[in-house]
Structure formats: structure tokens, C-alpha cells
Amino acid sequence: MLYALRMLLLDVTESHMKSEKVVKIEERTARLTILIDPRKKSVLERLCAEEDLTPSQVVRRLIRGYIEQRLGRPWTPGEESPGGERGAGRAGPRRRAPRS
């Protein structure tokens, strides 16, 4: 019986690993680091836990909603950015001029 359970677990694990080899575009990740007030973070984490969601899931949903609002239509992973090229847009964060 124990041997049969082990074999079943191994079979399920192998088939799960095979299906994970195909990675959808939206499942690829890039890190976005943000700074927020610790009290807001705490409230966000509590509210997310009430819905059984992670803060990352909620932030991804908010970002997607913002993109779709700005585009005025649904967004699909892998499509071109509004500037034409993938990853096009502003050249990065603006820096303040040094004080004299």
C-alpha cells in the first residue's frame, strides 16, 4: 500500500513538472520594488489575508487595471506597448539636480 502511494505521488509530481515546462508570458516575473508607509502595508496585508490573496496578487491586479484603463481596452500579455516597442516608455526614473 505504501509503495502504491509513493508511485502515485511520483507519477503526479512528474506530470506536474512536465506541464510546468511551458511558461506563459504573463507567468514570467520581473521585480518591482516600491516603498510605502508601514501602516498602509499592514492594512494591505490584513485585507489581502481576509480575501486569501497575497499583496503581490492584488498589486498585479491593480497594475493590470491601470494599464487597461490607460489603453482604453483589455490588455493581453506579450502585446506591444503604446510606444511601439516592447518595454518602450520613459527612459527611467527622473533624478533631482544636485544642490549647489
C-alpha distances in whole Angstrom, upper triangle without the diagonal:
4,5,5,6,9,10,11,12,14,15,17,18,20,21,23,24,26,27,29,31,33,35,38,41,41,38,40,41,44,45,48,49,51,53,53,54,51,52,51,48,47,48,46,43,43,44,41,38,40,39,35,37,38,42,41,40,43,45,44,45,48,49,48,50,53,53,53,56,58,57,58,55,51,50,47,45,47,51,54,55,58,60,59,57,54,54,58,59,61,61,60,60,64,65,68,71,72,75,78
4,5,5,6,9,10,11,12,14,15,16,18,20,21,22,24,26,27,29,32,34,36,39,39,36,37,39,42,42,45,46,48,50,50,51,49,49,49,46,44,46,44,41,41,42,39,36,38,37,34,35,36,39,39,38,41,43,42,43,46,47,46,48,51,51,51,54,56,56,56,54,50,48,46,44,46,49,52,53,57,59,58,55,52,52,56,57,59,59,57,58,61,63,65,69,69,72,75
4,5,5,6,9,10,11,12,14,15,16,18,20,21,23,25,26,27,30,32,35,38,38,35,37,38,41,42,45,46,49,51,51,53,50,51,50,47,46,47,45,42,43,43,40,38,40,39,35,36,37,40,39,38,42,44,42,43,47,47,46,49,51,51,51,54,56,55,56,53,50,48,45,43,45,48,51,53,56,58,57,54,51,51,55,57,58,58,57,58,61,63,66,69,69,72,75
4,5,5,6,9,10,10,12,14,15,17,18,20,21,23,24,26,29,31,33,37,37,34,36,37,41,42,45,46,48,50,51,52,50,51,50,46,46,46,44,41,42,42,39,37,39,37,34,35,36,39,38,37,41,43,41,42,45,46,45,47,50,49,49,52,54,53,54,51,47,46,43,41,43,46,50,51,54,56,55,53,49,50,54,55,57,58,56,57,61,62,65,68,69,72,75
4,5,5,6,9,10,11,12,14,15,16,18,20,21,23,25,27,29,31,35,34,31,33,35,38,39,42,43,45,47,47,49,46,47,46,43,42,43,41,38,38,39,36,33,35,34,30,32,32,36,35,34,37,39,38,39,42,43,42,44,47,47,47,50,52,51,52,49,45,44,41,39,41,44,47,49,52,54,53,51,47,48,51,53,55,55,53,54,58,59,62,65,66,69,72
4,5,5,6,9,10,10,12,14,15,16,18,20,21,23,26,28,30,34,33,30,32,33,36,37,40,41,44,46,46,48,45,46,45,42,42,43,41,37,38,39,36,34,35,34,31,32,32,35,34,34,37,39,37,38,42,42,41,44,46,46,46,49,51,50,51,49,45,43,40,38,40,43,46,48,51,53,52,49,46,46,50,52,53,53,52,53,56,58,61,64,64,67,70
4,5,5,6,9,10,10,12,14,15,16,18,20,22,24,27,29,33,33,30,31,33,36,38,41,42,45,47,48,49,47,48,47,44,43,44,42,39,40,41,37,35,37,36,32,33,33,37,35,34,38,40,38,39,42,43,41,44,47,46,46,49,51,50,51,48,44,42,40,37,39,42,45,47,50,52,51,48,45,45,49,51,53,53,52,53,57,58,61,64,65,68,71
4,5,5,6,9,10,11,12,14,15,17,18,21,23,25,27,31,31,28,30,32,35,36,39,41,43,45,46,48,46,46,45,42,41,42,40,37,38,38,35,33,34,33,29,30,31,34,33,32,35,37,35,36,40,40,39,41,44,43,43,47,48,47,48,45,41,40,37,35,37,40,43,45,48,50,49,47,43,44,48,50,52,52,50,52,55,57,60,63,64,67,70
4,5,5,6,9,10,10,12,14,15,17,19,21,23,25,29,29,25,27,29,32,33,36,38,40,42,42,44,42,43,42,39,38,39,37,34,35,35,32,30,32,30,27,28,28,31,30,29,32,34,33,34,37,38,37,39,42,41,41,44,46,45,46,44,40,38,35,33,35,38,42,43,46,48,47,45,41,42,45,47,49,49,47,49,52,54,57,60,61,63,67
4,6,5,6,9,10,10,12,14,15,17,20,22,25,28,28,25,26,28,31,33,36,38,40,42,43,45,43,44,43,40,40,41,38,35,37,37,34,32,34,33,29,29,29,32,31,30,34,35,33,35,38,38,37,40,42,41,42,45,47,46,47,44,40,38,35,33,34,38,41,42,46,47,46,44,40,41,44,46,48,48,47,48,52,53,56,59,60,63,66
4,5,5,6,9,10,11,13,14,16,19,21,23,27,27,24,26,28,32,33,36,38,41,44,44,46,45,46,44,41,41,42,39,36,38,38,34,33,35,33,29,30,30,33,31,30,34,35,33,34,38,38,36,39,42,41,41,44,46,44,45,42,39,37,34,32,33,36,40,41,45,47,45,43,39,40,44,46,48,48,47,49,52,54,57,60,61,64,68
4,6,5,6,9,10,11,12,15,17,19,21,25,25,22,24,26,29,31,34,36,38,41,41,43,41,42,41,38,38,38,36,33,34,34,31,29,31,29,26,26,26,30,28,27,30,32,30,31,34,34,33,36,38,38,38,41,42,41,42,39,36,34,31,29,31,34,37,39,42,44,43,41,37,38,42,44,46,46,45,46,50,52,55,58,59,62,65
4,6,5,6,9,10,11,13,16,17,20,23,23,20,22,23,27,28,31,33,36,38,39,41,39,41,39,36,36,37,34,31,33,33,30,28,31,29,25,25,25,28,26,25,29,30,28,30,33,33,32,35,37,36,37,40,41,41,42,39,35,33,30,28,29,33,36,37,41,43,41,39,36,36,40,42,43,44,42,43,47,49,52,55,56,59,62
4,5,5,6,9,10,11,14,16,19,23,23,20,22,24,27,29,32,34,37,40,41,43,42,43,41,38,39,40,37,34,36,36,32,31,34,31,28,28,27,30,28,27,31,32,30,31,35,34,33,36,38,37,37,41,42,41,42,39,36,33,30,28,29,32,35,37,41,42,41,38,35,35,39,41,43,44,42,44,48,49,53,56,57,60,63
4,5,5,6,9,10,12,15,17,21,22,19,21,23,27,29,32,34,37,40,41,43,42,43,41,38,39,39,36,34,36,35,32,31,33,30,27,27,27,30,28,26,30,31,28,30,33,33,31,34,37,35,35,39,40,39,40,37,33,31,28,26,27,30,33,35,39,41,39,37,34,34,38,40,43,43,42,44,47,49,53,56,57,60,63
4,5,5,6,9,11,13,15,19,19,16,18,20,24,26,29,31,33,36,37,39,38,39,37,34,35,35,32,30,32,31,28,27,29,27,24,23,23,26,24,22,26,27,25,26,30,29,28,31,33,32,32,36,37,36,37,34,30,29,26,23,25,28,31,33,36,38,37,35,31,32,36,38,40,40,39,41,44,46,49,52,54,57,60
4,5,5,7,10,12,15,18,18,15,16,19,22,24,27,30,32,35,37,39,38,39,38,34,35,36,33,31,33,33,29,28,31,29,25,24,24,26,24,23,27,28,25,27,30,29,28,31,34,32,33,36,37,36,38,35,31,29,26,23,24,28,30,32,36,37,36,33,30,30,34,36,38,38,37,39,43,44,48,51,52,55,58
4,5,6,8,11,14,17,19,16,17,20,23,26,29,32,34,38,39,42,41,42,40,37,38,39,35,33,36,35,31,31,33,31,28,27,26,29,26,25,29,29,26,28,31,30,29,32,34,33,33,36,37,36,37,34,31,28,25,23,23,27,30,32,35,37,35,33,29,30,34,36,39,39,38,40,44,46,49,52,53,57,60
4,6,6,9,11,15,16,13,15,18,22,24,27,30,33,36,37,40,39,40,38,35,36,36,33,31,33,33,29,29,31,28,25,24,24,26,24,22,26,27,24,25,28,28,26,29,31,29,30,33,34,33,34,31,27,25,22,20,21,24,27,29,33,34,33,31,27,28,32,34,37,37,36,38,42,44,48,51,52,55,59
4,5,7,9,13,14,11,12,15,18,21,24,27,29,32,34,36,36,37,35,32,33,34,30,29,31,30,27,27,29,26,24,22,21,24,21,20,23,24,21,23,26,25,24,27,29,27,28,31,32,31,33,30,26,24,21,18,19,23,25,27,31,32,31,29,25,26,29,32,34,34,33,35,39,41,44,47,49,52,55
4,6,10,12,14,12,12,15,18,21,25,27,30,34,35,38,38,39,37,34,36,36,33,31,34,33,30,30,32,30,27,25,24,26,23,22,26,26,23,25,28,26,25,28,30,28,29,33,33,32,34,31,27,25,21,18,18,22,25,27,30,31,30,27,24,25,29,31,33,33,33,35,39,41,44,47,48,52,55
4,6,10,12,10,11,14,18,21,24,27,30,33,35,38,38,39,37,34,35,36,32,31,34,33,29,30,32,29,27,25,24,26,22,21,25,25,21,23,26,24,23,26,28,26,26,30,30,29,30,27,24,21,18,15,15,19,22,24,27,29,27,25,21,23,26,29,31,32,31,34,37,40,43,46,48,51,54
4,6,8,6,7,11,14,17,20,23,26,30,31,34,34,36,33,30,32,33,29,28,31,30,26,27,30,27,25,22,21,22,19,18,21,21,18,20,23,21,19,23,24,22,23,27,27,26,28,25,21,19,15,12,13,16,19,21,24,26,24,22,19,20,23,26,28,28,28,30,34,36,40,42,44,47,51
4,6,5,7,11,14,17,19,23,25,29,30,33,33,35,32,30,32,32,28,27,30,29,25,27,29,25,24,21,20,21,18,17,20,19,16,17,20,18,16,20,21,19,20,23,24,22,24,21,18,15,12,9,10,13,16,18,21,23,22,20,17,18,21,23,26,27,27,29,32,35,38,41,43,46,50
4,5,6,9,11,15,17,21,23,27,28,32,32,34,31,28,31,31,27,27,30,28,25,27,29,26,25,21,20,21,17,16,19,18,14,16,18,16,14,18,19,16,17,21,21,19,22,19,16,13,10,6,6,10,13,14,18,20,18,16,13,14,17,20,22,23,23,25,29,32,35,38,40,43,46
4,5,8,10,13,15,18,20,24,25,28,29,30,27,25,27,27,23,23,26,25,21,23,25,22,21,18,17,17,14,13,15,14,11,12,15,13,11,15,16,14,15,18,19,18,20,18,14,11,9,6,8,11,14,14,18,20,19,17,14,14,18,19,22,23,22,24,28,30,34,37,39,42,45
4,6,10,13,15,18,20,24,25,28,28,30,27,24,26,27,23,22,25,24,21,22,24,22,20,17,16,16,13,12,15,15,11,13,16,15,14,17,19,17,18,22,22,21,23,21,18,15,12,9,11,14,17,18,21,23,22,20,17,17,20,22,24,25,24,26,29,32,35,38,40,43,46
4,7,10,13,16,19,23,25,28,28,30,27,25,27,28,24,23,27,26,22,24,27,24,22,19,17,18,14,14,17,16,13,15,18,15,15,18,19,18,19,23,23,22,24,22,19,16,14,10,11,14,16,17,20,22,21,18,15,14,18,20,22,22,21,23,27,29,33,35,37,40,44
4,7,9,13,16,19,21,24,25,27,24,21,24,25,21,21,24,24,20,22,25,23,21,18,15,15,11,12,15,13,11,14,16,14,14,18,18,17,19,22,22,22,24,23,20,17,15,12,13,16,17,17,20,21,21,19,15,14,18,19,20,20,19,20,24,26,30,33,34,37,40
4,7,10,13,17,19,23,23,25,23,21,23,25,21,21,25,24,21,23,26,24,23,19,17,15,12,14,16,13,11,15,16,13,14,18,18,16,19,22,21,21,24,23,21,18,17,14,14,16,17,16,19,20,20,18,14,12,16,16,17,17,15,17,21,22,26,29,30,33,37
4,6,10,13,16,19,20,22,20,18,21,22,19,19,22,22,20,22,25,23,22,19,15,14,11,13,15,12,11,15,16,13,15,18,18,17,21,22,22,23,26,25,23,20,20,17,17,20,20,18,21,22,23,20,17,14,17,17,18,17,15,15,19,21,24,27,28,31,35
4,6,10,13,16,17,20,17,15,19,20,17,17,21,21,19,21,24,23,22,18,15,13,10,13,14,10,10,14,13,11,14,17,15,16,19,20,20,21,24,24,22,19,20,17,18,20,20,18,20,21,22,20,17,14,17,16,16,16,13,13,17,18,21,24,26,29,32
4,7,10,13,14,17,15,13,17,18,16,16,20,20,19,21,24,23,22,19,16,13,11,14,15,11,13,16,15,14,17,19,18,18,22,22,22,24,26,27,25,23,23,21,22,24,23,21,23,23,25,23,21,17,19,18,17,17,14,13,16,17,20,23,24,26,30
4,6,10,12,14,12,11,14,16,14,15,18,19,17,20,23,22,22,19,16,12,12,15,14,11,13,16,14,13,17,18,16,18,21,21,21,23,26,26,25,23,24,23,24,25,25,22,24,24,26,25,22,19,21,19,18,18,15,13,15,16,18,22,23,25,29
4,7,9,12,10,9,13,15,13,15,18,18,18,20,23,23,23,20,17,14,14,17,16,13,16,18,16,16,19,20,19,21,24,24,23,26,28,29,28,26,28,26,27,29,28,25,27,27,30,28,26,23,24,22,20,20,17,14,16,17,18,22,22,24,28
4,6,8,7,7,10,11,11,12,15,16,16,18,20,21,21,19,16,13,14,17,15,13,16,18,15,16,20,20,18,21,24,23,23,26,28,29,28,27,28,27,29,30,30,27,28,29,31,30,28,25,26,24,22,23,20,17,19,19,20,24,25,26,30
4,5,5,6,9,10,11,12,14,16,16,18,20,21,22,20,18,14,16,19,17,15,19,20,18,19,22,22,21,24,27,26,26,29,31,32,31,30,32,31,33,33,33,31,31,32,35,34,32,29,30,27,26,27,23,20,22,22,22,26,26,27,30
4,5,5,6,9,10,11,12,14,15,16,19,20,21,19,16,14,16,19,17,16,20,21,19,21,24,24,23,26,29,28,29,32,33,34,33,32,33,32,34,35,35,33,34,35,37,36,34,31,32,30,29,29,26,23,25,25,25,29,29,29,33
4,5,5,6,9,10,11,12,14,15,17,19,20,18,17,14,17,19,17,17,20,21,19,21,24,24,24,27,29,28,29,32,33,34,33,32,34,33,35,36,37,34,35,36,39,38,36,33,34,32,30,32,28,25,27,27,28,31,32,32,35
4,5,5,6,9,10,10,12,14,15,17,18,16,15,11,14,16,14,13,17,18,16,17,21,20,20,23,25,24,25,28,29,30,29,28,30,29,32,33,33,31,31,33,36,35,32,30,31,29,28,29,26,23,25,26,26,30,31,32,35
4,6,5,6,9,10,10,12,14,16,16,14,12,9,12,14,12,12,15,16,15,17,20,20,20,23,25,25,26,28,30,30,29,28,29,28,30,32,32,30,31,33,35,34,31,28,30,28,27,28,25,23,25,26,27,31,31,32,36
4,5,5,6,9,10,11,13,15,15,14,12,10,14,16,14,14,18,19,18,20,23,23,23,26,28,27,29,31,32,33,31,30,31,30,33,34,35,33,34,36,38,37,34,32,34,32,31,32,29,27,29,29,30,34,35,35,39
4,5,5,6,8,10,11,13,14,13,12,10,14,15,13,14,17,17,16,19,21,21,21,24,26,25,27,30,30,31,29,29,30,30,33,34,35,33,34,36,38,37,35,32,34,32,31,33,30,28,30,31,31,35,36,37,40
4,5,5,6,9,10,11,12,10,9,7,10,11,9,10,14,14,13,15,18,18,18,21,23,22,24,27,27,28,26,25,27,26,29,30,31,29,30,32,35,34,31,29,31,29,29,30,27,26,28,29,30,34,35,36,40
4,6,5,6,9,10,10,9,7,6,10,11,10,11,14,15,15,17,20,20,21,23,25,25,27,29,30,30,28,27,28,27,30,31,33,31,32,34,36,35,32,30,32,31,31,32,29,27,30,31,32,36,37,38,42
4,5,5,6,9,10,10,10,9,13,14,12,14,17,17,17,20,22,22,23,26,27,27,29,31,32,31,29,29,30,29,33,34,36,34,35,37,39,38,35,33,35,34,34,35,32,31,33,34,35,39,40,41,45
4,5,5,7,9,9,9,9,13,12,10,13,15,15,15,18,19,19,20,23,24,24,26,28,29,28,26,26,28,27,31,32,34,32,33,35,37,37,34,32,34,33,33,35,32,30,33,34,35,39,40,41,45
4,5,5,6,5,6,6,9,9,8,10,13,12,13,16,17,17,19,22,22,23,25,27,27,27,25,24,25,24,28,29,31,30,31,34,35,34,31,30,32,31,31,33,30,29,32,33,35,39,40,42,45
4,5,5,6,7,9,12,11,11,14,16,16,17,19,21,21,23,25,26,26,29,31,31,30,28,27,28,27,30,32,34,33,35,37,38,37,34,32,35,34,34,36,33,32,35,36,38,42,43,44,48
4,6,8,10,11,15,13,12,16,18,16,17,21,22,21,23,26,26,27,29,31,31,30,28,28,29,29,32,33,36,34,36,38,40,39,36,35,37,36,36,38,36,34,37,39,40,44,45,46,50
4,5,9,10,13,11,10,14,15,14,15,18,19,18,21,23,23,24,27,28,28,27,24,25,25,25,29,30,33,32,33,36,37,37,33,32,35,34,35,37,34,33,36,38,40,44,45,47,50
4,7,10,12,10,11,14,15,14,16,19,19,20,22,24,24,26,28,29,30,28,25,25,25,25,28,30,32,32,34,36,37,36,33,32,34,34,35,36,34,33,36,38,40,44,45,47,51
4,7,8,6,7,10,11,11,13,15,16,17,19,21,21,23,25,26,27,25,23,22,22,22,25,27,29,28,30,33,34,33,29,28,31,30,31,33,30,30,33,35,37,41,42,44,47
4,5,5,7,9,10,11,13,14,16,17,19,20,21,23,25,26,27,26,23,22,22,21,24,26,28,27,29,31,32,31,28,26,29,28,29,30,28,27,30,32,34,38,39,41,44
4,5,5,6,9,10,11,12,14,15,16,18,20,21,22,24,25,25,23,21,22,21,23,25,27,25,27,29,31,29,26,24,27,26,26,27,25,24,27,28,30,34,35,37,41
4,5,5,6,9,10,10,12,14,15,16,18,20,21,22,24,23,21,19,19,17,20,22,24,22,24,26,28,26,23,21,24,23,24,25,22,22,25,27,30,33,35,37,40
4,6,5,6,9,10,11,12,14,15,17,18,20,21,22,21,18,17,17,16,19,21,23,22,24,26,27,26,23,22,24,24,25,27,24,24,28,30,32,36,38,40,43
4,5,5,6,9,10,11,12,14,15,16,18,20,21,20,18,17,18,17,21,22,24,22,24,26,28,27,24,22,25,24,25,27,24,24,27,29,31,35,37,38,42
4,5,5,6,9,10,10,12,14,15,16,18,20,19,17,16,17,16,19,20,21,20,21,23,25,24,21,19,21,20,21,23,20,20,23,25,27,31,33,35,39
4,5,5,6,9,10,11,12,14,15,16,18,17,15,13,14,13,15,17,18,17,19,21,23,22,19,17,19,19,20,22,20,20,24,26,29,32,34,37,40
4,5,5,6,9,10,11,12,14,15,16,15,13,12,13,13,17,17,19,18,19,22,23,23,20,19,21,21,22,24,23,23,26,29,31,35,37,39,43
4,5,5,6,9,10,10,12,14,15,15,13,13,15,15,18,18,20,18,19,21,23,23,21,19,20,19,20,23,21,21,23,26,28,32,34,36,40
4,5,5,6,9,10,11,12,14,14,12,11,13,13,15,15,16,14,15,18,20,19,17,15,17,16,17,19,18,18,21,24,26,30,32,34,38
4,5,5,6,8,10,10,12,11,9,8,10,10,13,13,15,13,14,17,18,19,16,15,17,16,18,21,20,21,23,27,29,33,35,37,41
4,5,5,6,9,10,10,10,9,9,12,13,16,16,17,15,15,19,20,21,19,18,19,18,20,23,22,22,25,28,30,33,36,38,42
4,5,5,6,9,10,11,11,10,13,14,17,16,16,14,13,16,19,19,18,16,17,15,17,20,19,19,21,24,27,30,33,35,38
4,5,5,6,8,9,8,7,10,11,13,12,12,10,10,13,15,16,14,13,14,13,15,18,18,19,21,25,27,30,33,35,39
4,5,5,6,5,5,6,9,12,14,12,13,12,11,15,16,18,16,16,17,16,18,22,21,22,25,28,31,34,37,39,42
4,6,5,7,8,9,13,15,17,16,16,14,13,16,18,20,19,18,18,17,19,22,22,22,24,28,30,33,36,38,41
4,5,8,10,10,14,16,17,15,14,11,10,13,15,17,17,16,15,14,15,19,19,20,21,25,27,30,33,35,39
4,5,8,8,11,13,15,12,12,10,8,11,13,15,15,15,15,14,16,20,20,22,24,27,30,32,36,38,41
4,7,9,13,16,17,14,15,13,11,15,16,19,18,19,18,17,20,23,24,25,27,30,32,35,39,41,44
4,6,10,13,15,12,13,13,12,16,16,18,18,19,19,19,21,25,25,27,29,32,35,38,41,43,46
4,7,10,13,11,13,13,13,17,17,18,17,18,19,19,22,25,25,27,29,33,35,38,41,44,47
4,7,9,8,10,10,11,14,14,15,14,15,16,16,19,22,22,24,27,30,33,36,39,42,45
4,6,6,9,11,13,16,15,15,13,14,16,18,21,23,24,26,29,32,35,38,41,44,47
4,6,9,10,13,16,15,14,11,12,15,17,20,22,22,24,27,30,34,37,39,42,45
4,7,9,12,14,12,11,8,10,13,15,19,20,21,24,27,30,33,36,39,42,45
4,6,9,11,10,9,8,10,12,14,18,20,21,23,26,30,33,35,38,41,44
4,7,8,6,6,5,8,9,11,15,17,18,21,24,27,31,33,36,39,42
4,5,6,6,5,7,6,8,12,14,15,18,20,24,27,30,33,36,39
4,5,8,9,9,8,8,11,14,16,19,20,24,27,29,33,35,38
4,6,8,8,6,6,9,12,14,17,19,22,25,27,31,33,36
4,7,9,7,9,13,14,17,20,22,25,28,30,33,37,39
4,6,5,9,12,13,15,19,21,24,28,29,32,36,38
4,5,9,12,13,15,18,21,24,27,29,32,35,38
4,7,9,10,11,14,17,20,24,26,29,32,35
4,7,8,10,14,16,19,23,25,28,31,33
4,6,8,11,13,17,20,22,25,28,31
4,5,8,9,13,16,18,21,24,27
4,7,8,11,15,16,19,23,25
4,6,9,13,15,18,21,24
4,6,10,13,15,18,21
4,7,9,12,15,18
4,6,9,12,15
4,6,9,12
4,6,9
4,6
4
